[in-house]
């Protein structure tokens, strides 16, 4: 629950539902483009103030500092209020186990089930679809393995006598210079 302050006066609380809220995090992120594109908010920026407008009324503002970072004016509150305006969801993804699998750094699904059953994350609920995504590319890549190189009896006595090299690529995105591959050289002696 966010209680905005306009011109030094506390206004009606606004509930941002289906968002991640970390009370001890010193900076929170507000999806401004999502609010304008999907929740019919208008945003007006005048010098150092951002105004968030909905239904022709300013609901809350943010102060822009010298580093071009904007901070909402108001406080977060855990108490409920009978009058609640809703900015609604900030995520377009379904709230399912696959989403939490990705958000929790590809944590295993049994662990996510344990987190849900022990209610370790507030607002997660017990209604998540726990069917794992059969193809999670980062998980598959992380579990890939290669056979070890055969043991070598060769010894080197000086730098550059034996150099190992490996060609990597193609990279999914070109480098700044436009390359798709890179090569590594490792001197066995050094």
Order of alpha helices (4+ residues) and beta strands (2+ residues): beta-beta-alpha-beta-beta-beta-beta-beta-beta-alpha-alpha-alpha-beta-beta
